[in-house]
Amino acid sequence: MCGIIGYIGNKDTVSVLLDGLKKLEYRGYDSAGMAIVRGDRIIRKRVKGKITFLEKELKSSPIKGDYGVGHTRWATHGRPSEENAHPHQDCHGDIVVVHNGIIENYVSLKEKLANQGHTFKTETDTEVIPHLIEQHFKGNLEEAVRQAVREMEGAFAVAAVSAKDRGKIVVARQGPPAVIGIGRDEYFISSDINPLLSYTRDVVFLQDREIAVVRPDGVTFKTFSGRSVKKEIEHVAWNPVMIEKGGYKHFMLKEIFEQPQVIRDTFKGRMSLDTGSIYLDEMGIAENDIKRISRAVIIACGTSFHSGLVGKYFIETLARIPVDVEYASEYRYRDFIPDEKALYIFISQSGETADTLAALKAVKKKDLLTLALCNADSSSLTRESKGVLLTHAGPEIGVAATKTFSAQMSVLALFALYTAQIKGVLSREKSIAYIKELQRVPHKLEIILNAAEAVELLALDFLSYSHFLYLGRWVSYPIALEGALKLKEISYVHAEGYPGGEMKHGPIALIDEKMPTMVIAPKDRVFDKVLSNVFEVKARLGTVTAVAFRSDKEIAKSVDKVIRIPDIHELFSPFLTAVPMQLFAYYIAAARGADVDQPRNLAKSVTVE
Ligand code: F6R
C-alpha cells in the first residue's frame, strides 16, 4: 500500500527517485509524485495515474535538486487526483512529507490544526502530518517530526524534508516498513528493498517507533522517545536481476515459470532422502514445543489463506493434528479461545499485511506459541513471531501471488512432515516415500510449463465469457478458490470457487451455457464425486474444462476440454493443479489487454486494514 522513496547523495536525485518509484509501483499506482530540495526551495511534481505519467511530466518540465523524496499512492483517504497525490506540504511549502499507512486520528488532528490557523487543501489523512510538523518546528526537523509522530495514531512510515533545516531526510516508522539503503556517501530510503538493489545490498530496517535522520555523511537513529539506537547493517541476498522481467512480457508470467526453481530452493537443505528426515532447525521453536502441540491454527489473507487451506490437508493427513484455517481480518476481532496446546501459524508473502500482523499481535498478547511462514526476512511478521520459516521465492513483483503460493505450500509440506516425525506418527519408509514425491514436484511442474501454450490456446476460447465457476473437492478445493481469485483479480472476470459438494446447495442454479466450469479433478479419493459434479454441470448445458492426470483415460469422455498434468501422490496434487489455473488466468487477462502486473484497485502489500 503506497511506496515511499528518498535519496540523498551525489547522483541525479530525480533519476534515482524515478527509478525507485518504478520498482515500488506494485505497491500502489493511482497517483505519484516527488519533492526535491534545491537550495532553500522545495519543488514538487505530482500527477494522477501511473509513474509513466510522472516521468512524462518530468521530461516536459524537468526539475533538479540536491535531495528529495517520492511516493506512489494507493488511495485510502481521498480519491486518486493530483491534489491528493503525495508529497504533501505545510502552509508555506517549507515542510514536505510522503507517507505510507493511515493516520487514524487525522480528523481530530485536522480540527485542532485548523483552529491553530493551518489551512488544508486535500481530502487526505496525510496532509495533517506536514502541518503537525510545522506546528512543532523550531528550526530542527528531527525534533519536530519526533513531536509530531507522538501525536499521531495509526500506521505510518513517513519521510520528511524541510527547506528551513536542510541537508537531511527524517524518516519515522510505526507499522508499515521503512528501510535505509547504505551506499558510499549516499543513502536511500524505501518501503522495501527492491529499489535499493541496483545501488546497494547493505540495509538497515527501521523498527517500530524509530526515527532515522539521513544525511549525506551518515544516518543516526533514535526512538520516538528520543533515546539513541545503535543499529546493525544487514546484507541482503537478493540481487537486482531478480527484479527484472528477464524477457517475459509480464512479471507474473516470469514468476509462474520460476516455480520449479522456487520449490527446489525452498526444499534445499531441509530434507534428506536417505534418512527420511526433515530439518527445520532454523525455525526457532524447540522440538519439545512442537511435540506438545495438539492443534494448529493457520491465519492469513488472500492467496496466503488458500495455501493455509492446502496446509490443513498436509498437516492433518501427515501429522495427525487438527488444523483450523482463519481469515486474519476476521480472527483479529474474534473473542477467540486461547489454546495453550495450539501452534498459531501466520502465513504472509510480504510479512506486512496489516490484518495478519494484528491477528499475530492479538495471539501474542495471550502468550501463545506463534510461527510465521514468510517470504520477507526482517519483515514485521518475522520479527514479531516466535518461530519463523522462510519461503525462498525471491522478490515477487506481480501483484497477483503465484510463486509465493507454491513456496508456501512447500514449507507447509515440510512442516507437516517435520511435525509428523517429531510426534512419531510417520514411519521412516513413509517419510522417504513422501520426500521422494515432493522432490519430483519441480520436474513435473517443468512438464506443465513446457505445455503452457496449450493452456494459452484454451484460454483464448474463453475470452468472451463473463462468469466462471471453479470446483474442487478435498485438496483441490483450495485450488478452486485460488484459481477463481487469480482470474477475477487480474482479468476482472467474475469467478466463483466452490467445494464440489456444495454446488447442489445453491451455485448449481447459476449454471447454463454462459457459465463455463473449471473442475480440478486429479485422480484422488474424491475423483468419482468430482465426476458426479461434472455430469450435473453437463446436464445443465454447462461447458466443463477439467485439470486431470495424464494417465486418466476416463475424464476426457465426460468433459469438453482437459488440461493434462503429470500424475502425483493425491496429497500433493495442489502443487501441480495450481499452475495451470495461474496460466489460464494470466492468458485470459493478457489477451483482454488487462494490466496483469498491476491490476486496478490492488496493491502488493496490504498494510492498511
Ligand atoms: C492475491 C494476493 C493477495 C495476497 C494477500 C495477502 O494474488 O496476492 O490476496 O495473498 O493480500 O498478502 P500477504 O501474503 O503478503 O500477507
Residues whose N, C-alpha, C, O or C-beta is under 5 A from the ligand:
A	BS01	F6R	C301 G302 T303 S304 I347 S348 Q349 S350 G351 T353 V399 A400 A401 K604 V606
